[in-house]
């Protein structure tokens, strides 16, 4: 863990690195013992320069770089320590008050980030759902990454439920909470923002698979708007808005609809980012997969563990996004405000039965028409010829 001297050393290293990237660079002295080391790739400079003024204030650098503050993560799965800046107005309990935080890295994560930071930075620049890792820091035996706060609420957002930490496994608690709140199909998005998110996700998953990474998660935050629920069809324009996929500000903010009972939809804002993506599928993970397949999946009767082979994990992770987090907004399939969902289902089934009955009726008429107009075969066959002539004569007599 990182004690108070460790937190002071990290804050001093961050402020020393940020002051040289300000529009008007400063030359303040941030002495700390023991000293911490700031490590960043050259490709991170555009991100750091863009964020430097806000981060300089957030970490209290003008006040001498106060020690970082510890932050707890509810229902966190990684067991890592988290730290936020010590600047004025920053509260670890209020995600609005900080735009970046430090996450403790395990030794293998720190080594992996050293190798992968450059390709990750290139991926961020293309518009990505990956939570940006801005820099690495080290103080003694404590290593950490400075990363974007992808759960930060937008300005003036209403109180929101805790973020969802999702791996796409139906039996996990966060996935069950998501279904109970948003339903089986998740939030509804317009065609343009949904297509942009899917393109970014596909590129992210290709990169993660190429580098043999598994066990990452979606961090989904849903922020209700003050607008009351309205008929879903009246909100079509709302779901076609999305902020551009940012290169320097982390997870994109999209406008979505939460389907409510009675054919109504509630406008919401949502952020989704991919976190915890620094775990390779090595021999240890392979053995964990085999053990949990026998111990957990067989007992549950379905997948009940997260560490699976790389391509399978990426495929299922992408499918979960499309099946359970976001789905297309289609007014034609939204229930009308004065019609209950069961009534709509009954109406749809009735229309289907009516169409099938009509098709059968047309088929029978066509068959009768063909029988009435059987022609006498040109080849001589006395028995068949007499039978058909008799039948056609009887038909004409009836008319």
C-alpha positions, -999 to 999 in steps of 0.1 A, spaced: 0 0 0 9 37 -3 14 54 30 15 92 36 51 98 25 44 77 -6 13 98 -14 33 130 -9 61 117 -32 36 108 -59 18 142 -57 52 160 -60 62 139 -91 28 146 -108 30 184 -101 66 186 -113 57 168 -146 25 190 -151 41 224 -146 64 219 -176 34 212 -198 14 243 -189 8 270 -215 31 292 -194 55 267 -178 64 272 -142 95 263 -122 82 255 -88 100 231 -65 82 201 -53 106 183 -30 95 150 -14 114 122 3 114 95 -8 112 107 -44 88 92 -69 94 86 -106 71 98 -134 72 76 -165 53 84 -197 57 77 -234 64 104 -258 31 97 -276 13 108 -244 24 144 -248 -7 156 -266 -30 141 -239 -9 156 -211 -6 190 -226 -44 192 -232 -51 181 -196 -22 199 -178 -40 231 -166 -70 212 -151 -49 185 -135 -25 211 -121 -54 226 -102 -69 193 -93 -37 180 -77 -32 213 -57 1 220 -74 -1 258 -67 -5 250 -30 27 229 -28 13 195 -40 -5 182 -10 -5 144 -5 -29 123 -26 -61 112 -10 -72 75 -7 -104 65 -24 -126 34 -18 -143 17 -47 -177 1 -39 -179 -35 -51 -145 -32 -67 -131 -65 -81 -94 -57 -85 -85 -51 -49 -62 -23 -60 -57 10 -41 -70 42 -57 -58 77 -51 -71 111 -62 -56 146 -61 -54 168 -29 -64 201 -45 -92 223 -32 -127 210 -39 -115 175 -46 -134 149 -26 -128 112 -30 -165 105 -24 -176 129 -52 -168 116 -87 -177 151 -101 -147 167 -83 -118 149 -101 -111 140 -137 -83 116 -131 -72 91 -105 -43 68 -97 -48 31 -97 -22 7 -81 -6 -16 -106 5 -52 -98 41 -59 -109 30 -77 -141 7 -49 -150 34 -23 -145 57 -43 -168 30 -48 -194 21 -11 -195 57 -2 -201 56 -23 -233 20 -15 -244 17 22 -236 27 35 -271 2 13 -290 -25 21 -265 -19 58 -269 -22 55 -306 -55 37 -302 -68 64 -279 -62 90 -306 -85 72 -330 -115 74 -308 -117 46 -282 -137 32 -253 -105 23 -235 -100 43 -203 -69 64 -212 -38 56 -192 -20 89 -191 13 80 -173 30 55 -150 44 64 -116 66 46 -91 75 53 -55 96 26 -39 77 -7 -44 44 10 -52 35 14 -89 5 32 -102 -11 44 -134 -27 79 -138 -59 72 -157 -90 91 -167 -121 90 -145 -145 74 -170 -174 75 -144 -173 113 -140 -209 127 -141 -217 155 -166 -224 189 -151 -257 193 -134 -265 156 -136 -290 142 -111 -280 116 -85 -273 84 -103 -271 47 -94 -236 33 -88 -216 25 -120 -219 -10 -134 -187 -30 -136 -196 -55 -163 -178 -85 -178 -208 -99 -196 -214 -129 -173 -251 -133 -166 -247 -147 -131 -225 -118 -119 -241 -93 -95 -235 -62 -116 -250 -79 -147 -281 -89 -127 -285 -53 -114 -282 -40 -150 -310 -63 -161 -332 -53 -132 -328 -16 -140 -326 -15 -178 -342 -47 -189 -328 -74 -211 -319 -51 -240 -303 -22 -221 -304 14 -231 -318 25 -266 -295 45 -288 -299 62 -322 -283 48 -353 -254 72 -356 -240 71 -320 -246 33 -318 -226 28 -350 -198 50 -337 -196 31 -304 -196 -3 -322 -168 8 -346 -147 20 -316 -153 -12 -297 -144 -34 -326 -111 -16 -330 -104 -18 -292 -111 -55 -291 -88 -62 -320 -60 -44 -302 -66 -62 -269 -68 -96 -286 -36 -89 -306 -18 -83 -273 -33 -114 -256 -53 -94 -230 -84 -107 -211 -105 -101 -181 -113 -64 -188 -146 -48 -180 -171 -22 -191 -177 6 -167 -211 19 -174 -226 50 -157 -262 61 -163 -272 96 -154 -310 104 -153 -321 137 -168 -346 161 -151 -370 156 -180 -400 134 -172 -408 102 -191 -425 107 -224 -439 85 -252 -409 67 -268 -417 78 -304 -416 115 -294 -380 112 -283 -364 100 -315 -343 132 -318 -329 127 -283 -312 94 -291 -295 107 -322 -272 129 -302 -237 119 -291 -206 138 -281 -177 128 -304 -155 100 -292 -128 120 -274 -91 114 -275 -83 133 -243 -113 131 -222 -120 94 -218 -153 76 -222 -178 92 -245 -211 107 -233 -241 95 -252 -278 104 -250 -300 73 -246 -335 62 -236 -345 40 -207 -377 21 -215 -403 24 -188 -436 6 -182 -467 19 -201 -449 27 -234 -429 56 -219 -391 63 -222 -369 83 -198 -341 104 -214 -307 96 -198 -270 103 -204 -246 74 -203 -208 69 -202 -192 36 -211 -155 28 -209 -133 -3 -209 -112 -6 -177 -88 -32 -162 -74 -43 -195 -38 -50 -184 -40 -88 -178 -24 -113 -202 -37 -148 -208 -6 -167 -196 -2 -202 -183 -16 -191 -149 -48 -178 -166 -50 -210 -187 -50 -231 -156 -75 -208 -139 -98 -212 -169 -96 -250 -168 -102 -251 -130 -132 -227 -131 -147 -245 -160 -149 -276 -140 -157 -261 -106 -180 -232 -114 -194 -236 -150 -204 -272 -146 -222 -264 -113 -239 -233 -127 -248 -249 -160 -234 -219 -179 -204 -197 -180 -196 -184 -145 -160 -171 -147 -143 -143 -165 -108 -156 -175 -113 -175 -207 -91 -177 -239 -85 -144 -256 -106 -146 -288 -135 -162 -269 -134 -134 -243 -133 -107 -269 -162 -122 -289 -184 -126 -259 -175 -92 -246 -186 -76 -278 -218 -96 -280 -227 -85 -245 -223 -48 -256 -247 -53 -285 -272 -76 -267 -274 -62 -232 -259 -27 -228 -271 -8 -259 -297 -17 -286 -311 3 -315 -339 27 -310 -368 17 -333 -401 36 -328 -420 9 -347 -412 -16 -319 -418 8 -290 -452 2 -272 -477 30 -276 -484 50 -245 -520 38 -243 -512 2 -250 -498 -23 -225 -469 -45 -237 -491 -76 -235 -518 -59 -256 -491 -51 -283 -479 -87 -282 -515 -100 -287 -521 -75 -315 -489 -86 -333 -498 -123 -329 -533 -116 -343 -519 -98 -373 -495 -127 -379 -524 -153 -377 -545 -132 -400 -517 -130 -426 -510 -167 -424 -547 -175 -428 -549 -153 -458 -519 -170 -474 -534 -204 -469 -567 -192 -484 -550 -179 -515 -530 -211 -519 -562 -232 -517 -579 -210 -544 -549 -213 -566 -550 -251 -562 -587 -253 -571 -581 -231 -601 -554 -254 -614 -577 -285 -610 -606 -269 -628 -584 -261 -658 -567 -294 -663 -562 -300 -700 -567 -333 -718 -533 -348 -725 -523 -349 -761 -509 -384 -758 -536 -411 -763 -546 -427 -730 -582 -437 -732 -589 -443 -695 -573 -410 -683 -588 -390 -713 -623 -402 -706 -619 -394 -668 -608 -358 -674 -635 -352 -701 -662 -365 -678 -650 -342 -649 -647 -311 -671 -682 -318 -685 -696 -320 -650 -680 -287 -641 -696 -269 -671 -730 -284 -664 -729 -271 -628 -722 -236 -641 
